Amino acid sequence: MVDQGVPSLRDRVWEMVADIPPGRVMTYGDIAAACGYPGAARGVGNIARLGGRGLPWHRVVRAGGRLADVGDERWQADALAAEGVTVRAGRILNFSAVAWYPD
């Protein structure tokens, strides 16, 4: 029996991504951990591939500030640049300064 009152991982991920402030980023692994699923970075990646509700997926990056591997990273670099995040060679410069984790 599934408890309808408990949000799914997908719902938690969507809520977390929606909360990432402009100009800040989170890694897939940090999102998984913040949602109560440490070690589930790939699960978060699978959820991201499905998209969802116009969320700011460009703010979700790989470990160490590397851009998502979706075939064309230019869209992500451009969207982040529009928010003041500097990207060079597929990696966020000064990653620690723009990394965000909820309180």
N, CA, C and O atoms as a DFTB+ gen file, in Angstrom:
412 C
 N C O
     1  1       0.844      -1.175       0.000
     2  2       0.000       0.000       0.000
     3  2       0.892       1.242       0.000
     4  3       1.850       1.302       0.771
     5  1       0.605       2.219      -0.834
     6  2       1.363       3.456      -0.930
     7  2       0.650       4.534      -0.133
     8  3      -0.549       4.760      -0.297
     9  1       1.405       5.193       0.729
    10  2       0.848       6.299       1.504
    11  2       0.770       7.532       0.608
    12  3       1.798       8.095       0.233
    13  1      -0.422       7.944       0.270
    14  2      -0.621       9.073      -0.625
    15  2      -0.166      10.395      -0.015
    16  3      -0.031      11.387      -0.732
    17  1       0.076      10.426       1.311
    18  2       0.509      11.647       1.960
    19  2       2.014      11.859       1.901
    20  3       2.499      12.925       2.278
    21  1       2.762      10.865       1.435
    22  2       4.220      10.971       1.374
    23  2       4.631      11.335      -0.049
    24  3       4.310      10.608      -0.988
    25  1       5.342      12.459      -0.221
    26  2       5.746      12.847      -1.580
    27  2       6.772      11.874      -2.147
    28  3       7.616      11.349      -1.422
    29  1       6.687      11.649      -3.425
    30  2       7.635      10.765      -4.105
    31  2       8.968      11.479      -4.259
    32  3       9.061      12.690      -4.061
    33  1      10.004      10.717      -4.614
    34  2      11.299      11.332      -4.882
    35  2      11.155      12.374      -5.986
    36  3      11.734      13.457      -5.894
    37  1      10.396      12.062      -7.014
    38  2      10.197      13.020      -8.107
    39  2       9.613      14.328      -7.589
    40  3      10.088      15.407      -7.943
    41  1       8.594      14.234      -6.759
    42  2       7.971      15.440      -6.218
    43  2       8.956      16.234      -5.364
    44  3       8.987      17.463      -5.430
    45  1       9.757      15.536      -4.566
    46  2      10.745      16.209      -3.723
    47  2      11.805      16.894      -4.586
    48  3      12.205      18.024      -4.307
    49  1      12.256      16.204      -5.633
    50  2      13.256      16.782      -6.540
    51  2      12.684      18.021      -7.198
    52  3      13.353      19.053      -7.241
    53  1      11.466      17.949      -7.712
    54  2      10.837      19.107      -8.352
    55  2      10.772      20.290      -7.393
    56  3      11.069      21.420      -7.779
    57  1      10.380      20.031      -6.129
    58  2      10.306      21.105      -5.144
    59  2      11.688      21.709      -4.891
    60  3      11.831      22.928      -4.797
    61  1      12.704      20.847      -4.782
    62  2      14.060      21.323      -4.515
    63  2      14.577      22.168      -5.676
    64  3      15.142      23.240      -5.459
    65  1      14.388      21.694      -6.903
    66  2      14.864      22.429      -8.074
    67  2      14.142      23.776      -8.162
    68  3      14.760      24.788      -8.493
    69  1      12.871      23.793      -7.875
    70  2      12.111      25.045      -7.908
    71  2      12.644      26.059      -6.897
    72  3      12.507      27.265      -7.103
    73  1      13.248      25.585      -5.809
    74  2      13.744      26.466      -4.747
    75  2      15.155      27.004      -4.985
    76  3      15.586      27.916      -4.280
    77  1      15.888      26.458      -5.969
    78  2      17.252      26.936      -6.201
    79  2      17.173      28.387      -6.676
    80  3      16.536      28.679      -7.688
    81  1      17.823      29.293      -5.941
    82  2      17.741      30.707      -6.312
    83  2      18.476      31.014      -7.624
    84  3      19.426      30.312      -7.971
    85  1      18.053      32.044      -8.351
    86  2      18.784      32.459      -9.548
    87  2      20.247      32.762      -9.208
    88  3      20.551      33.340      -8.165
    89  1      21.132      32.365     -10.100
    90  2      22.557      32.601      -9.898
    91  2      23.231      31.602      -8.986
    92  3      24.413      31.746      -8.670
    93  1      22.496      30.592      -8.559
    94  2      23.035      29.547      -7.691
    95  2      22.796      28.197      -8.367
    96  3      21.953      28.086      -9.258
    97  1      23.532      27.183      -7.948
    98  2      23.394      25.846      -8.529
    99  2      23.456      24.789      -7.436
   100  3      23.972      25.030      -6.345
   101  1      22.924      23.623      -7.748
   102  2      23.045      22.433      -6.895
   103  2      23.485      21.273      -7.766
   104  3      23.177      21.227      -8.957
   105  1      24.201      20.341      -7.171
   106  2      24.566      19.137      -7.910
   107  2      23.439      18.111      -7.782
   108  3      22.589      18.198      -6.895
   109  1      23.460      17.143      -8.691
   110  2      22.484      16.050      -8.622
   111  2      22.590      15.346      -7.270
   112  3      21.577      15.020      -6.649
   113  1      23.824      15.115      -6.822
   114  2      24.037      14.435      -5.547
   115  2      23.544      15.231      -4.360
   116  3      22.977      14.666      -3.425
   117  1      23.755      16.550      -4.386
   118  2      23.264      17.388      -3.294
   119  2      21.741      17.413      -3.248
   120  3      21.147      17.423      -2.169
   121  1      21.119      17.422      -4.406
   122  2      19.652      17.372      -4.447
   123  2      19.161      16.056      -3.866
   124  3      18.228      16.040      -3.063
   125  1      19.779      14.960      -4.262
   126  2      19.394      13.649      -3.733
   127  2      19.509      13.630      -2.212
   128  3      18.593      13.183      -1.521
   129  1      20.638      14.118      -1.693
   130  2      20.845      14.129      -0.245
   131  2      19.829      15.021       0.460
   132  3      19.281      14.640       1.495
   133  1      19.578      16.197      -0.088
   134  2      18.624      17.135       0.516
   135  2      17.206      16.573       0.515
   136  3      16.384      16.942       1.354
   137  1      16.927      15.685      -0.428
   138  2      15.600      15.065      -0.510
   139  2      15.494      13.813       0.360
   140  3      14.450      13.163       0.405
   141  1      16.593      13.483       1.052
   142  2      16.575      12.310       1.921
   143  2      17.026      11.030       1.257
   144  3      16.812       9.945       1.797
   145  1      17.651      11.136       0.088
   146  2      18.112       9.969      -0.655
   147  2      19.594      10.106      -1.011
   148  3      19.938      10.169      -2.192
   149  1      20.477      10.154      -0.006
   150  2      21.900      10.283      -0.331
   151  2      22.347       9.122      -1.216
   152  3      21.942       7.978      -1.010
   153  1      23.171       9.425      -2.184
   154  2      23.643       8.390      -3.099
   155  2      22.744       8.161      -4.301
   156  3      23.033       7.294      -5.127
   157  1      21.669       8.913      -4.416
   158  2      20.715       8.714      -5.513
   159  2      20.859       9.779      -6.597
   160  3      19.864      10.196      -7.190
   161  1      22.092      10.222      -6.860
   162  2      22.308      11.255      -7.875
   163  2      21.791      10.815      -9.242
   164  3      21.209      11.617      -9.974
   165  1      21.999       9.549      -9.588
   166  2      21.510       9.070     -10.889
   167  2      19.989       9.100     -10.955
   168  3      19.416       9.380     -12.008
   169  1      19.348       8.819      -9.855
   170  2      17.884       8.907      -9.820
   171  2      17.419      10.329     -10.075
   172  3      16.442      10.551     -10.790
   173  1      18.119      11.290      -9.492
   174  2      17.796      12.694      -9.734
   175  2      18.043      13.025     -11.205
   176  3      17.258      13.746     -11.820
   177  1      19.123      12.504     -11.766
   178  2      19.412      12.716     -13.188
   179  2      18.315      12.165     -14.073
   180  3      17.941      12.791     -15.064
   181  1      17.794      10.996     -13.724
   182  2      16.700      10.413     -14.508
   183  2      15.443      11.270     -14.419
   184  3      14.727      11.432     -15.408
   185  1      15.179      11.810     -13.254
   186  2      14.035      12.699     -13.090
   187  2      14.239      13.968     -13.921
   188  3      13.305      14.460     -14.554
   189  1      15.456      14.487     -13.914
   190  2      15.766      15.693     -14.693
   191  2      15.565      15.452     -16.180
   192  3      15.075      16.330     -16.890
   193  1      15.937      14.275     -16.655
   194  2      15.755      13.964     -18.085
   195  2      14.289      14.000     -18.494
   196  3      13.961      14.307     -19.641
   197  1      13.424      13.689     -17.561
   198  2      11.991      13.726     -17.858
   199  2      11.456      15.151     -17.863
   200  3      10.358      15.413     -18.354
   201  1      12.249      16.070     -17.309
   202  2      11.808      17.462     -17.259
   203  2      10.736      17.647     -16.214
   204  3      10.629      16.862     -15.271
   205  1       9.965      18.657     -16.377
   206  2       8.868      18.840     -15.451
   207  2       8.574      20.287     -15.153
   208  3       9.425      21.010     -14.635
   209  1       7.411      20.696     -15.469
   210  2       6.751      21.915     -15.024
   211  2       7.554      23.196     -15.165
   212  3       7.434      24.079     -14.316
   213  1       8.353      23.330     -16.184
   214  2       9.069      24.575     -16.412
   215  2      10.063      24.927     -15.316
   216  3      10.283      26.106     -15.036
   217  1      10.657      23.936     -14.704
   218  2      11.600      24.166     -13.619
   219  2      12.954      24.637     -14.148
   220  3      13.282      24.391     -15.308
   221  1      13.734      25.306     -13.319
   222  2      15.040      25.814     -13.745
   223  2      16.122      24.729     -13.720
   224  3      17.050      24.786     -12.913
   225  1      15.995      23.757     -14.596
   226  2      16.935      22.632     -14.625
   227  2      18.355      23.082     -14.946
   228  3      19.307      22.363     -14.643
   229  1      18.516      24.242     -15.545
   230  2      19.869      24.723     -15.849
   231  2      20.675      24.964     -14.580
   232  3      21.901      25.057     -14.644
   233  1      20.028      25.067     -13.449
   234  2      20.721      25.277     -12.180
   235  2      21.186      23.979     -11.531
   236  3      21.757      24.001     -10.441
   237  1      20.948      22.863     -12.184
   238  2      21.374      21.560     -11.678
   239  2      22.585      21.115     -12.482
   240  3      22.534      21.021     -13.709
   241  1      23.684      20.840     -11.767
   242  2      24.950      20.516     -12.416
   243  2      25.538      19.223     -11.845
   244  3      25.077      18.693     -10.834
   245  1      26.548      18.753     -12.518
   246  2      27.250      17.559     -12.062
   247  2      28.242      17.926     -10.960
   248  3      28.488      19.103     -10.694
   249  1      28.798      16.914     -10.333
   250  2      29.757      17.120      -9.254
   251  2      30.888      18.040      -9.703
   252  3      31.338      17.977     -10.847
   253  1      31.329      18.876      -8.807
   254  2      32.436      19.774      -9.098
   255  2      32.085      20.936      -9.995
   256  3      32.972      21.667     -10.436
   257  1      30.796      21.122     -10.275
   258  2      30.377      22.242     -11.108
   259  2      30.434      21.984     -12.598
   260  3      30.391      22.921     -13.395
   261  1      30.530      20.715     -12.984
   262  2      30.519      20.395     -14.419
   263  2      29.087      20.482     -14.938
   264  3      28.136      20.112     -14.248
   265  1      28.956      20.972     -16.152
   266  2      27.621      21.096     -16.747
   267  2      27.036      19.725     -17.029
   268  3      27.757      18.741     -17.195
   269  1      25.711      19.682     -17.080
   270  2      25.008      18.428     -17.345
   271  2      25.416      17.870     -18.697
   272  3      25.697      18.619     -19.633
   273  1      25.445      16.586     -18.786
   274  2      25.823      15.907     -20.027
   275  2      24.556      15.550     -20.798
   276  3      24.052      14.430     -20.712
   277  1      24.055      16.525     -21.551
   278  2      22.811      16.308     -22.294
   279  2      23.018      16.424     -23.800
   280  3      22.056      16.534     -24.560
   281  1      24.263      16.400     -24.219
   282  2      24.547      16.467     -25.643
   283  2      24.893      17.861     -26.129
   284  3      25.775      18.023     -26.972
   285  1      24.211      18.866     -25.608
   286  2      24.487      20.248     -25.998
   287  2      24.491      21.089     -24.732
   288  3      23.440      21.546     -24.283
   289  1      25.668      21.293     -24.156
   290  2      25.750      22.022     -22.896
   291  2      25.637      23.531     -23.066
   292  3      25.571      24.261     -22.077
   293  1      25.615      24.010     -24.322
   294  2      25.553      25.456     -24.560
   295  2      24.300      26.089     -23.946
   296  3      24.369      27.191     -23.403
   297  1      23.161      25.404     -24.030
   298  2      21.920      25.950     -23.473
   299  2      22.082      26.207     -21.979
   300  3      21.619      27.227     -21.468
   301  1      22.738      25.283     -21.281
   302  2      22.908      25.432     -19.844
   303  2      23.884      26.564     -19.532
   304  3      23.632      27.376     -18.641
   305  1      24.990      26.620     -20.258
   306  2      25.977      27.687     -20.051
   307  2      25.345      29.056     -20.306
   308  3      25.576      29.999     -19.549
   309  1      24.555      29.165     -21.361
   310  2      23.900      30.439     -21.685
   311  2      22.890      30.844     -20.603
   312  3      22.838      32.006     -20.200
   313  1      22.095      29.882     -20.140
   314  2      21.091      30.181     -19.112
   315  2      21.760      30.586     -17.802
   316  3      21.300      31.507     -17.128
   317  1      22.844      29.902     -17.441
   318  2      23.565      30.265     -16.223
   319  2      24.241      31.631     -16.368
   320  3      24.236      32.431     -15.433
   321  1      24.820      31.894     -17.539
   322  2      25.466      33.185     -17.784
   323  2      24.461      34.328     -17.637
   324  3      24.803      35.398     -17.132
   325  1      23.229      34.103     -18.076
   326  2      22.192      35.123     -17.949
   327  2      21.889      35.448     -16.487
   328  3      21.340      36.506     -16.180
   329  1      22.252      34.527     -15.587
   330  2      22.051      34.742     -14.150
   331  2      23.345      35.153     -13.446
   332  3      23.391      35.237     -12.219
   333  1      24.398      35.409     -14.231
   334  2      25.649      35.869     -13.650
   335  2      26.644      34.790     -13.274
   336  3      27.647      35.079     -12.622
   337  1      26.388      33.545     -13.672
   338  2      27.291      32.438     -13.372
   339  2      28.257      32.280     -14.549
   340  3      27.828      32.190     -15.699
   341  1      29.551      32.246     -14.262
   342  2      30.559      32.140     -15.310
   343  2      30.916      30.677     -15.558
   344  3      31.233      29.931     -14.632
   345  1      30.855      30.288     -16.825
   346  2      31.177      28.922     -17.228
   347  2      32.290      28.973     -18.253
   348  3      32.240      29.764     -19.195
   349  1      33.300      28.125     -18.071
   350  2      34.384      27.989     -19.040
   351  2      34.669      26.509     -19.228
   352  3      34.801      25.753     -18.266
   353  1      34.761      26.119     -20.482
   354  2      35.103      24.732     -20.829
   355  2      34.226      23.721     -20.099
   356  3      34.711      22.701     -19.608
   357  1      32.929      24.015     -20.033
   358  2      31.979      23.075     -19.457
   359  2      31.992      22.975     -17.947
   360  3      31.457      22.018     -17.386
   361  1      32.596      23.947     -17.278
   362  2      32.685      23.917     -15.814
   363  2      32.420      25.315     -15.260
   364  3      32.827      26.318     -15.847
   365  1      31.739      25.361     -14.132
   366  2      31.447      26.633     -13.480
   367  2      32.700      27.124     -12.770
   368  3      33.298      26.410     -11.965
   369  1      33.088      28.362     -13.084
   370  2      34.216      28.968     -12.388
   371  2      33.765      29.396     -10.996
   372  3      32.635      29.848     -10.813
   373  1      34.636      29.254     -10.036
   374  2      34.336      29.615      -8.659
   375  2      33.063      28.902      -8.182
   376  3      32.162      29.502      -7.596
   377  1      33.034      27.610      -8.458
   378  2      31.856      26.791      -8.160
   379  2      31.400      26.925      -6.708
   380  3      30.203      27.041      -6.444
   381  1      32.331      26.910      -5.777
   382  2      31.948      26.952      -4.362
   383  2      31.190      28.223      -4.000
   384  3      30.399      28.225      -3.057
   385  1      31.425      29.296      -4.738
   386  2      30.738      30.564      -4.455
   387  2      29.285      30.557      -4.922
   388  3      28.467      31.310      -4.393
   389  1      28.952      29.727      -5.898
   390  2      27.575      29.711      -6.414
   391  2      26.834      28.433      -6.035
   392  3      25.638      28.313      -6.303
   393  1      27.521      27.481      -5.420
   394  2      26.854      26.263      -4.971
   395  2      25.881      26.626      -3.856
   396  3      26.194      27.445      -2.992
   397  1      24.705      26.018      -3.880
   398  2      23.667      26.333      -2.909
   399  2      23.179      25.053      -2.267
   400  3      23.080      24.017      -2.926
   401  1      22.881      25.119      -1.015
   402  2      22.278      23.995      -0.302
   403  2      21.265      24.586       0.658
   404  3      21.573      25.544       1.367
   405  1      20.055      24.031       0.695
   406  2      19.023      24.612       1.558
   407  2      19.400      24.513       3.038
   408  3      20.134      23.616       3.451
   409  1      18.885      25.447       3.812
   410  2      19.160      25.453       5.273
   411  2      18.562      24.246       5.952
   412  3      18.695      24.092       7.166
